[in-house]
Amino acid sequence: MAGISRVLLCNPSESSALLCPRLPVGLSLSIPVCLPKSDLRHFSTSFCATRSYKWVCSETKKRAAGHMMRALGAEASQILPFTAKTSPSEELLKIWRSADAVCFDVDSTVCIDEGIDELAEFCGAGEAVAAWTARAMGGSVPFEEALAARLSLFKPSKSDVANFLHRNPPSLNPGIQDLVQNLKAKGVDVYLVSGGFRQMIEPVAELLEIPPKSIYANRLLFGSAGEFVGFDPEEPTSRSGGKATAVAQIKKEHGYKTLVMVGDGATDLEASMDFKNTM
């Protein structure tokens, strides 16, 4: 992976610097699982919010939030420490403004929730799956192990996924559509690089007008009757280190000089660190 000039890991809030360079931003722990109603100024992963949102939660999202917060309780102090908001540095702004490609994580970054947790809650296994998600986000277990364990707890069928998507359209983080639109207007290529599932990410990409070829994600596998049979192990994002592999592939194929990775989890940090160690 020699020859990569710059790869940066950003918290979602930091990406707002492209649109609102004066907005205070910084890393913080947040589990956004509810839909906004009116003012989002104090929400840490907001994009250029100018109002303060009150979060209005469905019963499913309330349960999912509770599961995740309980699951994170033991691990958050070790792996997801809170950091007070700070203004973006000039170096950060310079990198953003010089980026020729941006790779976004999807769950809790582009979208306000964790897709696998929401699907599990829909299928009746929310609490058990949220515990594994917390471990996967923190990197305390290999990603592929956590992914297999979570799916084995509820084994979503093809119809389960279709019904979930029908009842739960994508919940995008406020401002992300404007951010992606502005990036494209500047000639910046945008990718979705996720440990989530392509079947659930494609509707997100459609809303953001990102072509399917720019999605790097896992794929659920189903049998002839639509029953769950597993996930595709050939997808790079199905295992630890997979996001770094995907980003390296993107960089190699297109020859980008400055590529920014935006995400909130251990796999996003892993991708960033892997690049730093090879630059």
PyMOL commands that set and color helices and strands:
alter all, ss='L'
color gray80, all
select helices_A, chain A and resi 12-18+59-79+90-98+106-110+115-122+126-138+143-154+158-167+176-185+198-208+212-214+236-238+242-254+266-276
alter helices_A, ss='H'
color red, helices_A
select strands_A, chain A and resi 6-10+35-36+55-56+101-104+189-197+215-218+220-222+228-231+258-262
alter strands_A, ss='S'
color yellow, strands_A
deselect
rebuild
show_as cartoon
